[in-house]
Amino acid sequence: MTAPLLGLAAGLTMLAGAYAVARSARRGLAVIDDLVCFSAGFMLALALAAAIPEALERQPRSAPLFVLAGYLLVHLSQHTLVPHFHFGEETHRVSEFTSKAAVAGLGIHAFFDGVAIASGFLVDPALGLLFFLAIALHKLPEGVAVASLVIAAGGSVRASYLAAGLLGLVTVAGVVLTERVAVLTEYGLALAAGVTIYVAASNLVPEFQHKRGLRTPLFFFTGAAAFLLTEALLARFGG
């Protein structure tokens, strides 16, 4: 499967999250809450154990700056320019401006999801597949966030689907442009690593770290272990 098709598949998973919100599927939303924990562990392991070491090997001097740039860019787009944003279902009324600003902020994040998949494939198809898995996992709670913000602002169910679908297309655009824009081709992996760390550590972890009990850390640590196991299996059997 090619990088653009994987980008499309990752984008489409947002619609599943949007569907859970639009249909008030409580069981589906509960499962997505568990996936938030799992995907945070998977993404942190991917960024720290694979993406950053590979980026440093390719550009030992400049890669750290681009990792930092990726991290700061997401913070700027989601928590500095945007007045209100968090992953998970929005249950309080928000303004139309807030909803649109949050969707726009997520657009930058969605674009670099595509960059991550394409950059991984440029290095090694196995790394591209690992990025796809990480992104597909967190697209579900992202779809929940987008759809619930649109509905909380008074938008229709159809509008929530359109917002999720638009962000999915932005992810595909990130895949396509990575091989055509020199700076993304060269530094996309480092940028994607910074974005991945931010999404995992600054977006997803705060959504569940206050919860009590063993269920939350179990899913979090299992996500990290799942990355290591998947990477090992791809290295051994991926050809």
C-alpha positions, 0 to 999 in steps of 0.5 A: 500500500502506498503512502497516499493511500495510507494517508487517506485511510488515516484521514478516514478514521476521523469520520469514525470518531465523528460518527460516535459523537453524532450518534451519541454512541456511549460505548464507542466513545468509551472505547475511544477514551481507552484508545487515547491512552493506548495511542499516547504510549504508542506515539511517544515510543515511536517518536523517542525510539524510532523517529528521533534517532533516525532523524538525528542519523540523517541530519545530526546538527539540524534535526533537533531544531526541526524537532523543536520547531514541530513541537512549537508549531503545534502548540502555536496552532492549537493552544496559542492562536486557538482560544479553546481546544482539547481532545475528547468530546466537547460537552459545553456550548462554544461559539462558532468562532471558537469551533472554526478556530479549533478546526483551523488549528487542527488543520496544521496538525492534520497536515503534519500527520500526512508529512509523518507518514510520507517521511517515514516511507521515504526512510523505510516503508516499515517506519511509514507503516508505524507512523500510519498506525500511530496516526490512525489511532489518534485520529479517532479522538481527533474526530471526536474533538472536531465533531463535538466542537462543531455540534457544540457551536450549533452546527449540524451533524452533516457539518461535523462530518464535513469538518472531519472529512476536510481534515482527512483531506488535509492529511492526504495533502501532507502526504502528497506535498512531502515528496514535492517540497524540498524542506519537507522531503529533507526535514519532514521526519524531524518535524513529524517527530516534534509534532508526534511528541506534542500530540502524545505528551501535551494533548493526549496525556493530559486527557487521562493522567488525572484518572484513577485506577489501573485501567488508564496506565495499563492502556498507556504502557501497553501502547508503548509496548505494542510499538516496540513489539510491532517494530520488532515484528516488522524488522523480522518479517517485513522483508 
